[in-house]
Amino acid sequence: MSQQDNIIETHDNKGYLNMELLRFTTAGSVDDGKSTLIGRLLYDSKSIFEDQLEQVAKSSERKGLEHTDLALLTDGLKDEREQGITIDVAYRYFATPKRKFIIADTPGHIQYTRNMVTGASTANCALILIDARHGVIEQTRRHSIIASLLQIPHVIVCVNKMDLVDFKEEAFAKIKEDYEAFASKLDVKDVRFIPISALNGDNVVNRSENMDWYEGSTLLYTLENVHIGSDHNHIDCRFPVQTVIRPKNDKYHDYRGYAGRIASGVFKPGDEVTVLPSGFSSKIKSIDTFDGEVAEAFAPMSVAIQLEDNIDVGRGDMIVRTNNMPEPTQDIEAMLCWLNATGPKPKGKYILRHTTSEAKTMIKEIRYKLDISTLHRNEEDKDVKMNDICKVMLRTTKPILADSYKKNRNTGSLILVDEGTNETVAAGMIV
């Protein structure tokens, strides 16, 4: 390899590392074609290897299918391949020259609500699939409500199987109208609609010749160009400290950096900051990254911050801007998605994990259970089981530096861990 090729390759790798990452989740009812759609995306964007394709072609042949079943690319679990349904959250990675992508392929069944919540909790975008023959059904509403609860900024409604309704514009228009009427009650800001046929590839990566009435973008073009820069909260500066870096070698003898990932906001050297919960103030001396010092850092960058003063800072502390601080609180109101087979115990004690800190906590009261299909609040039935979503009051043993989930997804989320078994029992959003 010549030196020039080497430089170009290094530059390309650097470019790939610096590319923007979009995380999206897929949701739909069973047999709406989620796995086929992801298979088509990977196949048409040339993001799969020949041997993977050969394996899928052989599996399809064994099943007696006339075509290569692209759904098999994503249904990795043996049980799924045999049942033809998606059970676990399957993560897939692919990239185009414009962006890197992580797909969380989540199950459509009602008993896997917790898997959907897990897959969607970090997503910028939700792909909600609707079968063009069946229109908006209960599962569609369920998944849209979860996307709204989790404050996913962008929703793309993919009306699939358009080939089975003869690619008619009326069928697409009716579903769009029905969905918009329902979504007006939800907290979703950006909703787009795309008519597709995942099986044939219409409007997935390539424009459809069968739907010349549709003037919008293809799915891949939308995913590549949806603006996600403003999805992060760039106003409230929050930096949870993960660890303290003290190299103690001759070159960095006096170096003391506080390392972690910026949860929100923009930090610059010279900024006046306060360390919580101690309340001591200082100024930022420098911000270091893996590639060297930077003039500013913002979410979701991983950095090490040096302060001008020698303050006692450790894991679980939070560095914030002095003029914009979270309210420390020990009484937390949260929406929980219950993940465990054993329901919450009355006055049960758990460990609450929030950013990099943890505290012991008790469920003081269950306010109500939420019916995910209708948004009805059930205040009578408080028997919470796995996959239920409920509103609770928590009391912690020490103050938590939290924002509301609506304002800040990173500092507004928490998980509860059972002290005895060390199992994660619930994921929560602070109200």
N, C-alpha and C positions, 0 to 999 in steps of 0.2 A: 504493500500500500504506500502510495506517495505521501509526502508530507502534506500536500494540498488536500488529498482525500481525507487524511487524518484530521486536518483542521475542520474540513466540511462536516465530517462525521461527528466530531466533538461538538461543533456548533449545532448540528441537528439534535443531538442528545440534549444539549442545554435548552434548545428551543422546546423540545418535548417536555422537559421537566418544568419549564416556565409556562406551559400551556394552561389555560383555564380549565378547571375540572367541574363538570356538571354531574350532579348525582340525581338520578331520577328513579321513581318507583313505578311499577305497573300494577294495576288493580282492575279486576273485572270478575264477572261471574264465571263459574266453571264452564269450559268449552267456548268462551268468548274469543279465544285465540291468542291469549297473551304470549304463551311460549312460542307459538308460530310467528307472532309479530317480532319477538326478540331474535328468533332464528333468522328471520328475513332481514332484519336490520344488520345483523352480523354478517350474513351471507352477501347481501348486496353492497355493503360497504367494504367488502373484502377483508373482514376482520377475523376470519377463521382459517385454520390450517387445513391443507389437503387431507391429512390423515383423519382429522375430525370428521370431515365431510364424507370420507370413505366409510368410516364407522357408522355414521348416520344412514348412509345409503344402504349398507348391509342390513342394519336393524329394520329399515323400512321394507326391504325386500322380504326379510323373514316374516314380517307381519302381513305380507301379501299385498302391500300398497303399490299402486301404479306410479306414484311420484315419491320423491325424497321428502320425508316428513321433517321439516325444519324445526318443529317443536322439540324433537329429540336432542337438538343441540343444547337446549337449556335444561330439560328435565333430567338432571344428572342422577338423582336417586333411583335405585332399582325399583323401589315400590312405585315411584311416580311413573316410570316407564311402563310398568305392568298395568297400573290403574288408569294411566293417561291423565292424571291430575297432578298439580303442583302442591306439595305438602310444606316444605321448608322454605325459608327465604334463600334464594340462590342469587349470589352476587356475580355479575359478569362485568368484565372490563373490556373496553375497546376504545379506539381513538381514530379520528379523522385528521386531516391536516389543520383543521380549525380548533378542535377541542378534544379533551380526554373525557371519557364517560365511565361512570359506575352505575350499573343497573341493579336495582334490588327487585327481583321477580318474586312477588309475594302471592300466597294462595288466596283463592277467591271464597273458600268455604267459610260459613259463619263461625265454625268452631276454631278458626285460625285467625281471629281478629288480632290476637296478641302478636302473631307473626307480621301482620300488616303494619301494626303500630311500630314494631321494631324496625322494619325495612324502611318505613316512611319518615322516621324521626329525624333523619339528617338530610332528607331530599330537598332539592331546589324545585323539583317539578314532579307532578304526578300524571301518569298516563292512565286515563280511565277508559277501558274498552267497553263498547256497547255493541251488542249483536244487532245489526240493521234490521233483522226480522222481528226481534222481540222488543226493541226500544228501551226506554228507561224502566228498569225493574227495581225491586227492593234492594238487591245487592249493589246496584249503581248508586242508589241513594246512600246506602251504608258506607260505601267506600268514599263517597264525596264528603259525607259528614266527618269521617275520620281525617280526610285531607284538610278539611276546614278546622277541625279541632287542633290538628298538629301545625296549623298555620303554614302549610306548604304554599309558597308564593305563586307558583304557576301551575295551572291545570290544563292538560291537553286532552280533550275528549276525542278519542279515535272511534269513529263509527265504522266497525269492521264488517266483513262479509258482504260488502256492497255488491259483489258478484252474484249473490243469492237473491238480491232484489232488483236485478237487471240494471244496476248502476243508476237507479232513478233518483233524480234530484229531489222529488217530493218526499221520498222516504227519509233522506238526510235532513231536509228542512223541518219535517215533523219532529224528529228526534231532537234537533237543535232547539226548537221552540219549547218542547216539553222540559228539556234539561234546564234551559234558561229560567223558566218559570219556577222550577224547584230550587235552583242555585241562588236565586235572588234572596232566599231566606238565610243563606249561609255566609260565612265570612271568607269568601274567596275573591281575590282582586282581579286576577288575570286568567280568563277562561278562553281557550281557542278550540275550534272544531275542525277535524280533518276527516273526510270520507276515505276509507282505505279498503283494500283487500289484501290482508297479510299473506294469504295463500299464494296469490298471483303477483304480489309486489306492487299493486297499484297505490301510488302516492306515499309509499313508505320511503324508499330512497329515490326512486325515479317517478317522474310525473305520469299520471294515468292517461292513456289515450281513450279510455272508456268513459271518462268523466270530464269532458271538455267544458262542462258548465261550471266546474269548480275552479275558481281563480286564485285560491290561496296557495300557501307553500306546501311542500312535501313534509313528511314528519321529520326526516333527518335534517332538512334545511331549518326547520323550526327549532329543533334541539340544538343545532349549531349556533343559531343566532338569537335565541331568547336571551334578553339582557338580565344577567344574574349579579352584576356588580353591586347593585343596590339592595340585594337580598340581605346582606349582612348589615347589622346595626353599626353605623359609623359615627354615631353621636355619643353614646354612653361608653366611656373608656373603662374597660374591665380586663384586668390581666391576672388570672389565677396562677399563683406560683406553684410549679410542679416540683422543682428541686433547686438547690443552691450549688453553683459551680465554683469550686475553689481548686484550681490546678496545682497550686503550691510548687511550681517549678521555677527556675531562675528567671525565665522570660516573663512569666505572669505571676510573679511572687505575690503582688498585692491584689490580684484580680478577685473580685467577688461579684458574680453575675447571678441574677435570679431568672431561671429558665422556665419556659412554659409556652402555651399557645394563647395568642390574644383572642379573647372571647368576643370582644366588640370594641369599636372606637378606633381612633388613630393616635399613636404615641410618637412624640418627637423629642430628641435631646433638648434639654432646657425646660421641658414642661414641669410645672409644679404638680407633684403627686402626693397622695396620702396612702400609707400602708394600713390596711384594715385586717384584723379588728383593733390593733394597737392604737391607731390614730396618729402615729408619728408622720411628719411631713418631710419631704426632701425634693430635690430636682433630679430629673433623668440626666445622667452624665453621658451615657452612650447606649446604643442599641446594636447588639451583634447578632449576626445570623451565620449559618454554615458558610456562606460565601463572603463573609466580612461585615464591616460596619455599615449601617444604613442611616439615611437622613430621616426616614419615617417608617413606621411599621403599623400594620392594620390587620384586622381579622381576615382570614384565619392563619396568619403567619406564626411560625414557631421561632422564638427569639430568646435572647438573654439580655436582660436590662441591668445596667449598672447605675447605682444611685450615687449622688455626691456625698451623702452622709452615711456613716456606718450605723445602720439601724438593724435591730434583730428581726430578720425576715426568714420565714421557713415555709415548707409545703403547707398548703391550705390557706395561707394568707392571700390577700388580693390587693394588687396595686391599682389605684383608681385616680382619676383627675380630681384635684382638690375641690374644684367648683361643681363637681357632678358625682355624688356618691350614692351607692345603694343604701337603703334603710336596713340596718341589721334587725332581724326579727326572730323570735322563738316560736311564734304562733303562725303556722303556715296553712293557707287554704289551697288545696290542690285538686285537680282532676287526675284520678289514677286509672290506669289500665291494669287490671289484676292479671298477673302472668302465671300464677302458681295454682296447682291443683288444690292446695289447702287455702281456704278463704282467710280474710283478715281476722285475727283474734280480738275479742273485745279488750280494750286497753292493752293490746299486744305491743310488745317492744321490738323495735327494729333498728337497723343502722341506716341512716339517711346519707346517701352520697350525693354531693352537689359540687360541681366543678372539681377542684382538687381536695376539697375538705370533706370530712365526715363527722356526723354527730349521732348520738343515740336519740331515738325519737319514739313517741307513742302515738297511736291513732286515737285521738280524743273522742271523735264522733264521726259517724258516716252520715252525711247530710241527705244524699239521695243517690239512686242509681239512674243512669241515663239509658233510655231505650235508643239504641244506635240507629234504628230504622225510622223512628218518628220524631226523635229529639224530645220525647216526653220524659219529664222528671218524675220518677217514682219515689215518693217520700215514705211510703208504707213498707215496701219490701226492701229491707236493707241486708238481705242475705247475699253477699257478694261471692261470686264463683269465678273460676278462670274465664278470661275473655270479657268479663264485665267491665264497664267504665262507670266510675262513681266519683262523687265529690266528697272529700274528707277534710277534717281539721286535724292538723298534726301539731304536736308540741315537742320541741327539741331541747336537749340539755344545754346547748350553747347557741348563741345567735348565728343565723345563717345570712350570708350577704347575697340576697336574691333580688332579682327584678321579676316583673310579671312575664310569663312566657310570651304573651302577645307582643311585648316590647322587645324582648331579647330571648331568642330560642336557646342560647347557650347557658345563660345564667338563670333562666326560668325553668329549667328542667331538672329532674332529680330521679334517683332510683331508690327503692327500699330493699334492704337485704335482711333476710332472717338471721338473727344472731346465732341461733342454734345450729342451723344447717348450712349457713353461708350461701343460700340460694337467693337469687334475685327474684323477689316476689311481685314487685310492681314498678311501673315506670310512670312518672308523674309530670304534670304541667302546673306550675304555680300560677294561681289566678290573680 
